[in-house]
């Protein structure tokens, strides 16, 4: 199983079988699967939540005109969020690799410390990069804080870098050579033009003044939404600001001092969104608390290898 | 089921390599200490760990605590007993509070009279019971660099805990921690050998894990791996490029370590050696192999399994290394499209610190500070080159290569400067700007390299302290201590005769209005860090503590000069008479403590002994002044030594505290003048000498 779409299908199937809600990508430009409200907002507060989705993630500064075999301005993450983190979450993850057809009795799997921090989200977590035969295939994080709020329960976030994994399993020399469809169209055929055009846009064409105006406008709009206690619309505006900042940065339009200021402005918005969201969920009586184990979104506690008995 | 043995194992998710070794030792010593406090001292302690388990075995622990008997003195006998010697209500109450029968109360005689007393015996508890209290506490209270919580707010600990083995003499020590019940069951590798099994003691524990290929003893693993790596390198016809920190990190990361040998495409050997090594080390945690100083097209790394039956692990690592080196070659090519000066022109976009400006700002400051330093040193020949190097030295920070491999900062700039054909003095000074990196590292080999290294560090330290980011405890995020260490070593070993306070003051001024603390405050925070490093570094040179303190009292921040003073004290202190002059100096200091400055008038001197002292003093003053000026510090100290007899004579013959205030003040003034001269070379009073007329010779190592 070395095609891009098979990987998506397999992992989605595996995690839905574990009780995850199958969500879809957020319909905005975001830098990572973490920024999807299904992660960033759902990790807040007491309600349980288990979800899986693919999120196209934009990193304008990493765009390379489709010329670098290892870097992309947009890549695809498969994101799993388990809240609260089940005791057997690591074992569940290991089984997902086996579901992908990796016989772990023949490979080297290691969890190396890699802590995560997102200044624009006021968020950090503790965890690992998961290495398979020396290749980083997953980010594994126990969320400790988001939107400046300490988290209880704690969520486990598993982020698979889909291109990397497919490329690695297929031993391809370039991202663009991976099969999107088994034996059919390649990743390059699907996405190369996208990379080239957006590289030109991010680095050469993007209108700095227009982007700045958009940033300011979205920030104002976010504040208005927050005043009306509309957490989700406000958060969308914050996400737009975050992406606009990334484009401005890639365009080389952000000076050192301004950079710090812009990051702070985005962070202020996300922190405020988190607060309003939490308050709103409380007003609503935390609807997801009532969902019962066994129903979609609830994970049966798995057994971890080696821990069946004491 | 070994007698007196306690085995504790905590199984958990992968603990970061940087924390796990210390944590295991910490766990062992905490439990040891707790047992010691209860007089249950273990005879022996062994610890071991893998990324997923911390194991501690304490042996030879007594089976139970000793019984304790104590006498509790209560109310006076007249209150506790009635006329017939029967306990009163008060006596009964006291007995009840002590947990004994009233009839068992005793009478004790005290200096205050006769009192009732209760002799209470507390039975010692079984060790098993004691352990079930202290073990969970010791586990929970471990110090971690970073902790987390998991699930429904369980923790905090380094990573989620999955199982606990706690067995004393083969019996389970029961307790619950993080929702987990302790037991006697463990398991092997989560994927390769997950089956659970029972353990009774440390020997069987190690044996059973050993059968699964898991070695918990770190040193054992380390030495096996060293052998494995050098065997693999020998097979390739070379030796491993030594990297002890990497070896230790990998050993901590693997419980079942095996060696992976991978090939590198020959064409990548065209990359600079530094880049190859950094790429393999930083990205792949891999060692390089060399023969006669040339890298071979191969790498070695570790896997957390003994073998690689299908070659998947090797091929996986090779694939990643190939991708990484392709990447590195791409960066190298991209970077070379610009000169280092052109890279440096982009430093305005790289922030040094939010409040301290960009690296372009920093570069400007370093350039000016270098000129200033060269002026202070009279290093005219170096001034221009230092300024040129300073303009280029941070340029590599915006190169693709350094963004990817931060460990190559400085080195990469040097490599690019070399490739551009710049003078060796220039590229080498850029290359070596961050030296010394650690205690084993030497300082930059060129004078220019030392000047720019010093300027860079002092600029950083002054800036960081100037915005109030003083390091506290173990926290030093901006590396002030390390920078101080670098400054001291560069100035000392580079024989840079300059006043560091002046350099720091200049660095402060260059920040303009960016800094929040005053210049005086910054210097006041900076000096203790500097002095702390000076004490440490000179201490390593076999100078004793008091010699260093004595020299530091002069307050010199000219380090080679400071060192010369320390060395002079070290040499002269054993010579006859030195002890006397130190004692005299201490005596003078005592007399003058808190006494205001007085004016010396030669015409008021009357006693022959004080006249003699005055004459000798004038000679002393001039000689010391001259020798000081020429930095002949041993001679200064010897001159002082020769003065001891006159001083002693004075103290025998003359009473300083004369009844006549004019005479008294004049004598005080004379002593004050003498004190000034005696304090020029070093704070003599800080030198430790024995007061009694014991044997002359080197004394007191502080």
Interface residues (C-beta under 8 A of the other chain):
Chain A: X68 X69 X70 X84 X85 X86 X87 X90 X91 X94 X104 X105 X106 X107 X108 X109 X110 X111 X112 X113 X115 X125 X126 X128 X132 X133 X134 X135 X142 X144 X152 X153 X154 X156 X168 X171 X173 X252 X255 X256 X257 X259 X260 X304 X305 X306 X307 X308 X309 X310
Chain B: X13 X14 X16 X17 X18 X51 X146 X148 X149 X150 X151 X152 X153 X159 X160 X162 X163 X181 X183 X185 X187 X188 X190 X191 X192 X194 X195 X196 X253 X254 X260 X284 X301 X303 X304 X305 X308 X309 X310 X312 X313 X315 X316 X317 X319 X320 X321 X323 X326 X327 X330 X348 X349 X350 X351 X354 X357 X358
